[in-house]
Amino acid sequence: MKAFWALVNKTGQNFITQAIATYKGLFGWLSVWSFTSVAISAPILNMVVVTSVGSYAFSGEAMKNVAVGVSIGAMNYIIFGGITQSYAYERNLATAQMLFASPANRFLNYMSRSMLHLPNGLLCFAVSLTSAWLIVGLDFGPANWLGMILAAVITALTLTMFAQMLGVFSFITSDWSTYFNPVLNTIGILNGIVLPLVVFPKSIAEIARFVPMTNGVIAIRAAYKGSEMSGIAVPLLREFSNGLLYFLVGYIGFVIFERVAKRQGTLDLDEH
Amino acid sequence: MKSTIRAMYASFYNQMKVRLSLIRITLGLIAAIPNTAIWTWIAVQSGNRDLVTYIMFGSPLVAIWATAAFVLGWALGNEIDNQTYPFILLSRTSMLSVMMGRMLAEMVLAIPYGLLASSVVLVVSRQFPEIANYWTLIPSLILVVLELVVVSLILAPLVVLVQGRGGFFNAIISLGIALGGFVYPISRLPQALQVAARFLPMSWVMDSVWYSIRGGALNKILLSWGMSVLVAGCYLYISYAFMKFVEKRVRINGSIGI
């Protein structure tokens, strides 16, 4: 029993060490200016842009509905950017070899990479929601706060899993910036934050349900309007199951890449 | 003068060579489609035909601004990191003319974004733009592209002077989009932000785009052009002073590490 707890303790320590090391060493926006830019300024300015252009078409409750969606959408940039760049830098700074040579548990290592990025997303959400409250005057009177928090946490979790999946792609190509904006913007049009899903053909609207955030946006809007937990359970479950799917695909890719790289004796798969 | 033009052409050619990657341009274009579609959709919902036309011309400017700020912003820092800055110091060519060449290349590279965004607006809105005055619109658009690249130019020495790291431009790019008036007239912003926006030359010239679409008075358009050129001139002067400052610091330190 003692040996078991020692193992658990050691595993936990390794997990935390890896989470901190990958975050501090491979997250390029971790300076005061850069972090403030992404986590504070960008969500506020984005809210200003969307509400300014949106005020032409939306007013009253419709505008508030968009603003709540934009608030949860604020998590996108920092989570995607932070995680995908850390995988690319793992290659560019030549630290991937250290991992491949170590006997560290790959599952825990993969999990640890997103741990400290998740709170960043929630911070962006909080900043954006506060700016929405100040700009369009959100009314939190009827809101189901527990539902809103749950929706934000589950959406952030799904986003980190999606970013992890894309991160594996960065790991393979050692590049993150080239496809970062196309992916981010494509998700932006399909997640229903500004464009309601009903404007799309049925097939695309159904595909959009597999895009990260789409179900989270539905849930948080319902919670903001005061819906009971039972009313937001289905979209939240769907959001969470999407996250699990991304996690599975990403982890399989992570493990396969290591095997192929070891077999070929090089990390540059594209050259072979 | 002849040697300056030659230097500008060389840096123009170099910038084109570095940036002309089919996959990068294609992905950049793909990235510009969703936001343009969203803004157009909002404009269509508003029933404001002038706004649809405004977005048709303004939305590619968002992509151009983001790219120019990022690419030109890192230009000097990359020269230092890649150890090519000493060649610029050894040469008698001014740093500003080298940067101007790059700036022109960015303007040429902006053309596909403009064409694509216009097509997206046409497809989403299913309406042709109605423009009251083409003769003032075209110079306004040329001026706004020129000015947003001039503003980007100041970022190159700035990032070196403050030792900016990755993510340095995130807030600056967002600020430019919010205050540049690319997708809505500046008058739409809260009063305090309207004042702040006037420190960007793009906000002035975007007024002239709005007047050209709606048929505003010529004196208003000329005033917007004049103010935008004045503010852009200040940016150009500050860029020059910053670049000289960087050069001076490097020469005094005797090392590239600033």
Interface residues (C-beta under 8 A of the other chain):
Chain A: G28 W29 S31 W33 S34 F35 T36 S37 V38 S41 A42 L45 N46 V48 V49 S52 V53 G54 S55 Y56 A57 F58 Y77 G81 Q85 T178 Y179 N181 P182 L184 N185 T186 G188 I189 V194 L195 V199
Chain B: I23 R24 L27 G28 I30 A31 A32 I33 P34 N35 A37 I38 W39 W41 I42 A43 Q45 S46 N48 L51 V162 G164 R165 G166 G167 F168 F169 N170 A171 I172 S174 L175 I177 A178 V183 Y184 R188 L189 L193
